[in-house]
Amino acid sequence: QRERHQHFGVWPQPLPHEDHVHPSRPKRTAEDGSANRQAGAQAYAGIAPTNGMNHGPLRIFTGNAHPGLAQRIAQEMGVPLSDATVNRFQCGEVNVVINESVRDCDVFVIQPTCNGGMGPQENLMELLVMIDAIRRCSSNRITAVMPLYGYARQNSKEQRRSPITARLVVDLLQVAGANRVLTVELHAPQIQGFASYPIDNMYALPLLAAEIEALVQENMLGSSSELVVVSPDVGGAKRASALAKKLRAPLAVFSRQRRRDSEAQEVLTSK
């Protein structure tokens, strides 16, 4: 955990984008940003920190999934975004060229496997090829930053002759050369048990609860005790229950019975 916060600081808390910040929300000061940029500059230069381990100079790469996110993280850290060419051959295959040295560096590849852009298949393949290229450049450590961990919906055999794609992605990342994975809100926490390397699952629940309380106060909707937290299905009941406890609000759960994987035919509610 100390290694994870060494480079990313307060990320993934939302970056300030408005001058007015509600008192109940976490307020970031100029000193916090300056400290993050100073630590990032030292990590980029390969200066060993006074506490924790040093895995070499910091380098941040990104593919085509969400370059804006990587740019904001690099800006927050006060380091430049490392140079890599990620495009396609004429046949459609992914072509990756790392345009700077990463020998003995601590490399972070920011590439969510989200549904936008070219789709999760292309984003995942870009990530795997980039990790393989960086590994072959003699990097010290590679961390795959996947805010959205794709193919996690199928994490167990719920019926005969069905795959476990969550385990497949874990194995693909390991074979490509990833030393650890950083993600946000895994579809199922037990996916971490598939891997023999660390998968850091960061939870957004505290930030979500603080934001809901701030919205309630700003819009004068009364107290948070008048809210109702609703889980869309039984699988999300545990997470919704944790949010309801933080907000001191009642909980409602939908129970869906699917006849097809992409359709919900019957919906039952319970409180």
C-alpha positions as YAML, in Angstrom:
chain: A
units: angstrom
residues:
- id: 1
  name: GLN
  ca: [0.00, 0.00, 0.00]
- id: 2
  name: ARG
  ca: [2.89, 2.37, 0.76]
- id: 3
  name: GLU
  ca: [4.34, 1.66, -2.70]
- id: 4
  name: ARG
  ca: [1.02, 2.43, -4.38]
- id: 5
  name: HIS
  ca: [0.59, 5.83, -2.70]
- id: 6
  name: GLN
  ca: [4.25, 6.72, -3.26]
- id: 7
  name: HIS
  ca: [3.62, 7.72, -6.87]
- id: 8
  name: PHE
  ca: [-0.09, 8.41, -7.11]
- id: 9
  name: GLY
  ca: [-0.55, 10.39, -3.93]
- id: 10
  name: VAL
  ca: [-4.24, 11.28, -3.49]
- id: 11
  name: TRP
  ca: [-5.32, 9.73, -6.83]
- id: 12
  name: PRO
  ca: [-8.03, 8.54, -7.62]
- id: 13
  name: GLN
  ca: [-9.73, 11.40, -5.72]
- id: 14
  name: PRO
  ca: [-11.31, 13.76, -8.27]
- id: 15
  name: LEU
  ca: [-9.12, 16.61, -9.43]
- id: 16
  name: PRO
  ca: [-10.44, 20.10, -8.63]
- id: 17
  name: HIS
  ca: [-12.30, 21.61, -11.56]
- id: 18
  name: GLU
  ca: [-14.32, 24.33, -9.84]
- id: 19
  name: ASP
  ca: [-13.33, 27.29, -7.70]
- id: 20
  name: HIS
  ca: [-16.14, 26.57, -5.25]
- id: 21
  name: VAL
  ca: [-15.78, 23.38, -3.23]
- id: 22
  name: HIS
  ca: [-18.42, 22.37, -0.71]
- id: 23
  name: PRO
  ca: [-17.11, 22.28, 2.91]
- id: 24
  name: SER
  ca: [-18.10, 18.63, 3.33]
- id: 25
  name: ARG
  ca: [-16.03, 17.53, 0.34]
- id: 26
  name: PRO
  ca: [-12.30, 16.83, 0.65]
- id: 27
  name: LYS
  ca: [-10.49, 20.07, -0.14]
- id: 28
  name: ARG
  ca: [-7.07, 19.91, -1.75]
- id: 29
  name: THR
  ca: [-4.68, 22.74, -1.05]
- id: 30
  name: ALA
  ca: [-1.87, 24.20, -3.13]
- id: 31
  name: GLU
  ca: [0.61, 22.62, -0.72]
- id: 32
  name: ASP
  ca: [-0.81, 19.16, -1.50]
- id: 33
  name: GLY
  ca: [-0.39, 19.66, -5.26]
- id: 34
  name: SER
  ca: [3.10, 21.05, -4.81]
- id: 35
  name: ALA
  ca: [4.12, 18.10, -2.65]
- id: 36
  name: ASN
  ca: [2.76, 15.64, -5.22]
- id: 37
  name: ARG
  ca: [4.59, 17.36, -8.08]
- id: 38
  name: GLN
  ca: [7.82, 17.49, -6.09]
- id: 39
  name: ALA
  ca: [7.58, 13.79, -5.23]
- id: 40
  name: GLY
  ca: [6.74, 13.01, -8.85]
- id: 41
  name: ALA
  ca: [9.71, 15.01, -10.14]
- id: 42
  name: GLN
  ca: [12.02, 13.16, -7.75]
- id: 43
  name: ALA
  ca: [10.59, 9.79, -8.81]
- id: 44
  name: TYR
  ca: [10.93, 10.73, -12.49]
- id: 45
  name: ALA
  ca: [14.59, 11.61, -11.89]
- id: 46
  name: GLY
  ca: [15.16, 8.33, -10.06]
- id: 47
  name: ILE
  ca: [15.88, 9.93, -6.67]
- id: 48
  name: ALA
  ca: [15.29, 7.36, -3.94]
- id: 49
  name: PRO
  ca: [12.55, 8.34, -1.46]
- id: 50
  name: THR
  ca: [13.35, 8.69, 2.22]
- id: 51
  name: ASN
  ca: [10.75, 6.03, 3.08]
- id: 52
  name: GLY
  ca: [9.65, 2.97, 1.17]
- id: 53
  name: MET
  ca: [11.30, 1.11, -1.70]
- id: 54
  name: ASN
  ca: [12.61, 2.59, -4.91]
- id: 55
  name: HIS
  ca: [11.92, 0.71, -8.15]
- id: 56
  name: GLY
  ca: [13.76, 3.12, -10.43]
- id: 57
  name: PRO
  ca: [12.80, 6.32, -12.26]
- id: 58
  name: LEU
  ca: [9.08, 6.81, -12.76]
- id: 59
  name: ARG
  ca: [7.63, 6.53, -16.28]
- id: 60
  name: ILE
  ca: [3.95, 6.83, -17.25]
- id: 61
  name: PHE
  ca: [2.65, 5.46, -20.56]
- id: 62
  name: THR
  ca: [-0.80, 5.29, -22.08]
- id: 63
  name: GLY
  ca: [-2.54, 3.76, -25.06]
- id: 64
  name: ASN
  ca: [-5.55, 5.04, -26.97]
- id: 65
  name: ALA
  ca: [-8.21, 4.03, -24.41]
- id: 66
  name: HIS
  ca: [-8.14, 7.20, -22.28]
- id: 67
  name: PRO
  ca: [-5.12, 9.45, -22.98]
- id: 68
  name: GLY
  ca: [-6.85, 12.36, -21.21]
- id: 69
  name: LEU
  ca: [-6.84, 10.46, -17.91]
- id: 70
  name: ALA
  ca: [-3.14, 9.65, -18.24]
- id: 71
  name: GLN
  ca: [-2.37, 13.28, -19.08]
- id: 72
  name: ARG
  ca: [-4.20, 14.49, -15.97]
- id: 73
  name: ILE
  ca: [-2.38, 11.99, -13.76]
- id: 74
  name: ALA
  ca: [1.00, 12.97, -15.22]
- id: 75
  name: GLN
  ca: [0.13, 16.64, -14.75]
- id: 76
  name: GLU
  ca: [-0.85, 16.01, -11.14]
- id: 77
  name: MET
  ca: [2.45, 14.20, -10.56]
- id: 78
  name: GLY
  ca: [4.44, 16.94, -12.25]
- id: 79
  name: VAL
  ca: [6.08, 14.56, -14.73]
- id: 80
  name: PRO
  ca: [5.85, 14.38, -18.53]
- id: 81
  name: LEU
  ca: [3.86, 11.63, -20.19]
- id: 82
  name: SER
  ca: [6.34, 9.16, -21.65]
- id: 83
  name: ASP
  ca: [6.52, 8.81, -25.43]
- id: 84
  name: ALA
  ca: [5.14, 5.73, -27.17]
- id: 85
  name: THR
  ca: [3.62, 5.13, -30.58]
- id: 86
  name: VAL
  ca: [0.46, 3.01, -30.47]
- id: 87
  name: ASN
  ca: [-1.26, 2.56, -33.82]
- id: 88
  name: ARG
  ca: [-2.31, -0.14, -36.25]
- id: 89
  name: PHE
  ca: [-0.75, -2.00, -39.12]
- id: 90
  name: GLN
  ca: [-2.68, -2.03, -42.36]
- id: 91
  name: CYS
  ca: [-4.00, -5.48, -41.47]
- id: 92
  name: GLY
  ca: [-5.47, -4.09, -38.22]
- id: 93
  name: GLU
  ca: [-2.96, -5.55, -35.77]
- id: 94
  name: VAL
  ca: [-1.71, -3.41, -32.87]
- id: 95
  name: ASN
  ca: [1.68, -1.79, -33.47]
- id: 96
  name: VAL
  ca: [3.58, -0.45, -30.44]
- id: 97
  name: VAL
  ca: [6.95, 1.31, -30.36]
- id: 98
  name: ILE
  ca: [8.45, 2.65, -27.11]
- id: 99
  name: ASN
  ca: [10.26, 5.85, -28.10]
- id: 100
  name: GLU
  ca: [12.40, 6.33, -25.00]
- id: 101
  name: SER
  ca: [14.54, 4.24, -22.69]
- id: 102
  name: VAL
  ca: [12.80, 2.52, -19.78]
- id: 103
  name: ARG
  ca: [15.76, 0.44, -18.62]
- id: 104
  name: ASP
  ca: [15.58, -0.10, -14.83]
- id: 105
  name: CYS
  ca: [12.51, 2.18, -14.64]
- id: 106
  name: ASP
  ca: [9.31, 1.89, -12.62]
- id: 107
  name: VAL
  ca: [6.69, 1.94, -15.38]
- id: 108
  name: PHE
  ca: [2.95, 2.59, -15.07]
- id: 109
  name: VAL
  ca: [0.76, 1.84, -18.11]
- id: 110
  name: ILE
  ca: [-2.61, 3.62, -17.83]
- id: 111
  name: GLN
  ca: [-5.10, 1.79, -20.01]
- id: 112
  name: PRO
  ca: [-8.68, 1.11, -18.90]
- id: 113
  name: THR
  ca: [-10.47, -1.60, -20.86]
- id: 114
  name: CYS
  ca: [-13.56, 0.57, -21.18]
- id: 115
  name: ASN
  ca: [-16.38, 0.26, -23.68]
- id: 116
  name: GLY
  ca: [-15.69, 3.57, -25.41]
- id: 117
  name: GLY
  ca: [-13.43, 4.20, -28.37]
- id: 118
  name: MET
  ca: [-12.44, 1.01, -30.14]
- id: 119
  name: GLY
  ca: [-13.98, -1.25, -27.50]
- id: 120
  name: PRO
  ca: [-12.65, -3.42, -24.67]
- id: 121
  name: GLN
  ca: [-11.03, -5.97, -26.99]
- id: 122
  name: GLU
  ca: [-8.79, -3.40, -28.70]
- id: 123
  name: ASN
  ca: [-7.98, -1.61, -25.44]
- id: 124
  name: LEU
  ca: [-7.00, -4.86, -23.73]
- id: 125
  name: MET
  ca: [-4.84, -5.93, -26.65]
- id: 126
  name: GLU
  ca: [-3.08, -2.54, -26.70]
- id: 127
  name: LEU
  ca: [-2.34, -2.93, -22.99]
- id: 128
  name: LEU
  ca: [-0.89, -6.43, -23.42]
- id: 129
  name: VAL
  ca: [1.31, -5.45, -26.36]
- id: 130
  name: MET
  ca: [2.55, -2.33, -24.54]
- id: 131
  name: ILE
  ca: [3.44, -4.35, -21.43]
- id: 132
  name: ASP
  ca: [5.31, -6.90, -23.56]
- id: 133
  name: ALA
  ca: [7.25, -4.15, -25.34]
- id: 134
  name: ILE
  ca: [8.18, -2.43, -22.07]
- id: 135
  name: ARG
  ca: [9.23, -5.73, -20.47]
- id: 136
  name: ARG
  ca: [11.55, -6.42, -23.39]
- id: 137
  name: CYS
  ca: [13.13, -2.99, -22.82]
- id: 138
  name: SER
  ca: [14.52, -4.21, -19.45]
- id: 139
  name: SER
  ca: [12.23, -2.21, -17.19]
- id: 140
  name: ASN
  ca: [12.44, -2.80, -13.44]
- id: 141
  name: ARG
  ca: [8.72, -3.01, -12.64]
- id: 142
  name: ILE
  ca: [5.51, -2.71, -14.69]
- id: 143
  name: THR
  ca: [2.18, -1.73, -13.15]
- id: 144
  name: ALA
  ca: [-0.95, -1.97, -15.28]
- id: 145
  name: VAL
  ca: [-3.34, 0.80, -14.23]
- id: 146
  name: MET
  ca: [-6.83, -0.38, -15.23]
- id: 147
  name: PRO
  ca: [-9.51, 1.85, -13.68]
- id: 148
  name: LEU
  ca: [-12.00, -0.45, -15.41]
- id: 149
  name: TYR
  ca: [-10.95, -4.09, -15.31]
- id: 150
  name: GLY
  ca: [-12.50, -5.61, -18.41]
- id: 151
  name: TYR
  ca: [-13.92, -9.12, -18.85]
- id: 152
  name: ALA
  ca: [-14.58, -9.38, -15.10]
- id: 153
  name: ARG
  ca: [-18.29, -10.20, -15.43]
- id: 154
  name: GLN
  ca: [-17.59, -13.89, -16.02]
- id: 155
  name: ASN
  ca: [-15.67, -14.69, -12.85]
- id: 156
  name: SER
  ca: [-17.09, -18.19, -12.23]
- id: 157
  name: LYS
  ca: [-18.70, -21.07, -14.09]
- id: 158
  name: GLU
  ca: [-22.37, -20.35, -13.61]
- id: 159
  name: GLN
  ca: [-23.36, -22.84, -16.28]
- id: 160
  name: ARG
  ca: [-21.77, -25.68, -18.18]
- id: 161
  name: ARG
  ca: [-19.40, -24.99, -21.08]
- id: 162
  name: SER
  ca: [-18.89, -21.34, -20.12]
- id: 163
  name: PRO
  ca: [-15.51, -19.55, -19.76]
- id: 164
  name: ILE
  ca: [-13.99, -17.73, -16.81]
- id: 165
  name: THR
  ca: [-12.78, -14.62, -18.61]
- id: 166
  name: ALA
  ca: [-11.68, -12.86, -15.41]
- id: 167
  name: ARG
  ca: [-9.07, -15.58, -14.85]
- id: 168
  name: LEU
  ca: [-8.09, -15.43, -18.52]
- id: 169
  name: VAL
  ca: [-7.28, -11.71, -18.31]
- id: 170
  name: VAL
  ca: [-5.27, -12.30, -15.11]
- id: 171
  name: ASP
  ca: [-3.16, -14.91, -16.90]
- id: 172
  name: LEU
  ca: [-2.73, -12.74, -20.02]
- id: 173
  name: LEU
  ca: [-1.41, -9.83, -17.94]
- id: 174
  name: GLN
  ca: [1.06, -12.10, -16.16]
- id: 175
  name: VAL
  ca: [2.34, -13.65, -19.38]
- id: 176
  name: ALA
  ca: [2.71, -10.20, -20.96]
- id: 177
  name: GLY
  ca: [4.94, -9.12, -18.05]
- id: 178
  name: ALA
  ca: [2.84, -7.11, -15.58]
- id: 179
  name: ASN
  ca: [4.20, -7.18, -12.02]
- id: 180
  name: ARG
  ca: [1.06, -5.72, -10.45]
- id: 181
  name: VAL
  ca: [-2.34, -4.32, -11.38]
- id: 182
  name: LEU
  ca: [-4.06, -1.23, -10.01]
- id: 183
  name: THR
  ca: [-7.82, -1.08, -10.54]
- id: 184
  name: VAL
  ca: [-10.94, 0.57, -9.12]
- id: 185
  name: GLU
  ca: [-14.01, -1.33, -7.87]
- id: 186
  name: LEU
  ca: [-13.53, -4.81, -9.28]
- id: 187
  name: HIS
  ca: [-16.71, -6.48, -10.45]
- id: 188
  name: ALA
  ca: [-15.97, -9.25, -7.94]
- id: 189
  name: PRO
  ca: [-13.24, -8.92, -5.27]
- id: 190
  name: GLN
  ca: [-12.42, -12.64, -5.47]
- id: 191
  name: ILE
  ca: [-10.75, -11.98, -8.84]
- id: 192
  name: GLN
  ca: [-7.71, -10.94, -6.81]
- id: 193
  name: GLY
  ca: [-7.37, -14.58, -5.74]
- id: 194
  name: PHE
  ca: [-6.84, -15.68, -9.36]
- id: 195
  name: ALA
  ca: [-3.50, -13.87, -9.56]
- id: 196
  name: SER
  ca: [-0.12, -14.79, -8.11]
- id: 197
  name: TYR
  ca: [0.86, -11.09, -8.31]
- id: 198
  name: PRO
  ca: [-0.70, -8.16, -6.40]
- id: 199
  name: ILE
  ca: [-3.99, -6.71, -7.68]
- id: 200
  name: ASP
  ca: [-4.71, -3.49, -5.81]
- id: 201
  name: ASN
  ca: [-8.48, -2.97, -5.76]
- id: 202
  name: MET
  ca: [-9.21, 0.62, -4.77]
- id: 203
  name: TYR
  ca: [-12.68, 1.42, -3.44]
- id: 204
  name: ALA
  ca: [-14.59, 4.56, -4.41]
- id: 205
  name: LEU
  ca: [-17.27, 4.12, -1.75]
- id: 206
  name: PRO
  ca: [-15.95, 6.79, 0.68]
- id: 207
  name: LEU
  ca: [-15.75, 9.36, -2.11]
- id: 208
  name: LEU
  ca: [-19.22, 8.43, -3.36]
- id: 209
  name: ALA
  ca: [-20.72, 8.74, 0.12]
- id: 210
  name: ALA
  ca: [-19.11, 12.15, 0.68]
- id: 211
  name: GLU
  ca: [-20.35, 13.37, -2.71]
- id: 212
  name: ILE
  ca: [-23.93, 12.23, -2.01]
- id: 213
  name: GLU
  ca: [-23.94, 13.97, 1.37]
- id: 214
  name: ALA
  ca: [-22.62, 17.14, -0.24]
- id: 215
  name: LEU
  ca: [-25.32, 17.07, -2.92]
- id: 216
  name: VAL
  ca: [-28.00, 16.58, -0.27]
- id: 217
  name: GLN
  ca: [-26.77, 19.63, 1.64]
- id: 218
  name: GLU
  ca: [-26.31, 21.80, -1.44]
- id: 219
  name: ASN
  ca: [-29.81, 21.11, -2.74]
- id: 220
  name: MET
  ca: [-31.39, 21.31, 0.73]
- id: 221
  name: LEU
  ca: [-32.95, 17.86, 0.41]
- id: 222
  name: GLY
  ca: [-33.02, 17.30, 4.13]
- id: 223
  name: SER
  ca: [-30.73, 14.85, 5.87]
- id: 224
  name: SER
  ca: [-29.06, 11.77, 4.47]
- id: 225
  name: SER
  ca: [-31.32, 9.64, 6.68]
- id: 226
  name: GLU
  ca: [-34.18, 10.45, 4.28]
- id: 227
  name: LEU
  ca: [-32.36, 8.78, 1.40]
- id: 228
  name: VAL
  ca: [-32.84, 5.22, 0.14]
- id: 229
  name: VAL
  ca: [-29.93, 3.24, -1.30]
- id: 230
  name: VAL
  ca: [-31.03, 0.84, -4.05]
- id: 231
  name: SER
  ca: [-29.05, -2.17, -5.28]
- id: 232
  name: PRO
  ca: [-29.84, -3.06, -8.92]
- id: 233
  name: ASP
  ca: [-29.41, -6.78, -8.24]
- id: 234
  name: VAL
  ca: [-28.60, -9.25, -5.49]
- id: 235
  name: GLY
  ca: [-24.92, -9.28, -6.50]
- id: 236
  name: GLY
  ca: [-24.55, -5.60, -5.60]
- id: 237
  name: ALA
  ca: [-26.43, -5.88, -2.29]
- id: 238
  name: LYS
  ca: [-23.26, -6.11, -0.19]
- id: 239
  name: ARG
  ca: [-21.76, -2.98, -1.73]
- id: 240
  name: ALA
  ca: [-25.06, -1.10, -1.49]
- id: 241
  name: SER
  ca: [-25.40, -2.17, 2.14]
- id: 242
  name: ALA
  ca: [-21.99, -0.66, 2.95]
- id: 243
  name: LEU
  ca: [-23.04, 2.62, 1.33]
- id: 244
  name: ALA
  ca: [-26.34, 2.59, 3.21]
- id: 245
  name: LYS
  ca: [-24.48, 2.19, 6.51]
- id: 246
  name: LYS
  ca: [-22.23, 5.15, 5.71]
- id: 247
  name: LEU
  ca: [-25.25, 7.32, 4.84]
- id: 248
  name: ARG
  ca: [-27.37, 5.88, 7.67]
- id: 249
  name: ALA
  ca: [-30.08, 5.20, 5.10]
- id: 250
  name: PRO
  ca: [-32.42, 2.23, 4.41]
- id: 251
  name: LEU
  ca: [-31.61, -0.31, 1.72]
- id: 252
  name: ALA
  ca: [-33.73, -1.65, -1.14]
- id: 253
  name: VAL
  ca: [-32.70, -4.57, -3.36]
- id: 254
  name: PHE
  ca: [-33.90, -5.55, -6.84]
- id: 255
  name: SER
  ca: [-33.92, -9.21, -7.76]
- id: 256
  name: ARG
  ca: [-33.66, -9.86, -11.49]
- id: 257
  name: GLN
  ca: [-34.28, -13.17, -13.21]
- id: 258
  name: ARG
  ca: [-32.70, -13.33, -16.65]
- id: 259
  name: ARG
  ca: [-33.85, -15.59, -19.44]
- id: 260
  name: ARG
  ca: [-30.99, -14.34, -21.61]
- id: 261
  name: ASP
  ca: [-27.61, -12.92, -20.58]
- id: 262
  name: SER
  ca: [-28.47, -9.44, -21.88]
- id: 263
  name: GLU
  ca: [-32.15, -9.27, -20.81]
- id: 264
  name: ALA
  ca: [-33.90, -8.86, -17.48]
- id: 265
  name: GLN
  ca: [-37.40, -10.30, -17.65]
- id: 266
  name: GLU
  ca: [-38.63, -10.21, -14.08]
- id: 267
  name: VAL
  ca: [-37.81, -7.64, -11.42]
- id: 268
  name: LEU
  ca: [-38.69, -8.09, -7.75]
- id: 269
  name: THR
  ca: [-38.05, -5.55, -5.01]
- id: 270
  name: SER
  ca: [-37.42, -6.01, -1.33]
- id: 271
  name: LYS
  ca: [-36.60, -3.65, 1.52]
...
